Amino acid sequence: MRFSIKRITSISIICVLVCMFFYNCNGSTNTNNNQNQNAYNGMYIGLLGKDSVFINAKSLDDNTFINPIISLNNNLIYDSKENESIFLLDNKNVRIIPIHANVGYIMLTTKDSPFIDKWFVILVNNKKVIKMAYVIKEFFNDIDNDGYYEIGGRELTDAVCLDCDSVLYQPFMMYKLDNHFEFDSILSRKMTKKTYGVYLGNHYVDTVLLEQSFTDWNNIKIGSRLE
């Protein structure tokens, strides 16, 4: 059987085009799979209810990350494209706090040098993010014995002299990890007043005060109410 050169060339071109078509399809599929893997199959950090929580982030070095992406199982719930914070994502800097079957918190540590590091708090309800906030990462405890954790603290305050207890007024800012995540004004006021002896509001005041007491609020005995 004889084939003309022209016919052989046409058949070769068709074979090449078919091969290129299948290659592009496979390449596109692999790219999509890689994108999905990058978006959803990151570092497992625990369970929120019955859902597995995964974080995928860009590494700056062994300890710091940027642009975390958070998913519950295979469902993306948070993408931090516009978040320029630097995160610490090791075990001691990530917390998952379940409240009940449908509500819980995912908390990531962000660096805030020269100030105190912050919790980046994400409130999840029915697998959707409904609230986000930055909170001072100083205390984490059920301080007032109401069955919910409180988090927060006060920013660094300057001493006005060496070897003395006089400082500028810096109030405590405490938040309750309950169904709604709200500023706990009552607890913040009590903690501030116990420390300074007075309460001058929930903002920094350029007023020199004497610290009257020191309490390690992280180690206060659970079950003893704050008076």
Order of alpha helices (4+ residues) and beta strands (2+ residues): alpha-beta-beta-beta-beta-beta-beta-beta-beta-beta-beta-beta-beta-beta-beta-alpha-beta
